[in-house]
């Protein structure tokens, strides 16, 4: 597991928490921020997955 994978998954989790909190307190801005943060985290973790796959392929 590389840094991008870890950071991405952490950001994804934080974004999900923020999104749910926004829904609970009926704060549309917080909900939107959480959704954006969650999606940025997903992208970052996918980038990390791709990097990991490339490193594995290079080792083989």
N, C-alpha and C positions, 0 to 999 in steps of 0.2 A: 504494500500500500504506500502510495507516495503522498507528498504534501498537498497536491491539488485534490486528491480524492478525500483526504481527511477534512481539509478546509471547506470543500464544497458540501460535504455531508453535514458538517457543523452549521454552515450558513443555511442550508436547506431546513434543518431542524429549527433553528432560531426563527427563520421566516415563517414556518408553519405555526409555531407558537404565537408569533405576533399576529398572524392572520386570524387564528382562532380567537385570540384575545380581542381583536378588533370586532369580530362578529359578536362576541359575548357582550361587549360594552356598547355595541352599535356605533362604532367609530369607523366610518368608511375609509378615511385616510390611513388609519393604522392597518386596516385590513388589506388595502391596496399595497402599502409598503411591505407588509409581510408576504404578500403574493409575489411581488417583484423580487424580494430577497430570497424567497424559496426557489424561484425559477433561476436566478443567478447562481445559487448554490448547486442546482441540478446541472447546469451547464458546466460549472467548474469541476464537478465530480466526474462528468462524462469526459471532459478533457483529461483529467487524471487517469481515467480508465483507459483511454486511447494511448496515453503516454506509457502506461504500464504494459499494455498489449504490445506496443512497439519494442519496449525493452525486452520483453519475453521473447519476441520473434528474433531480435538481434542476438540474444543469447543462444538460441537454437541454431 
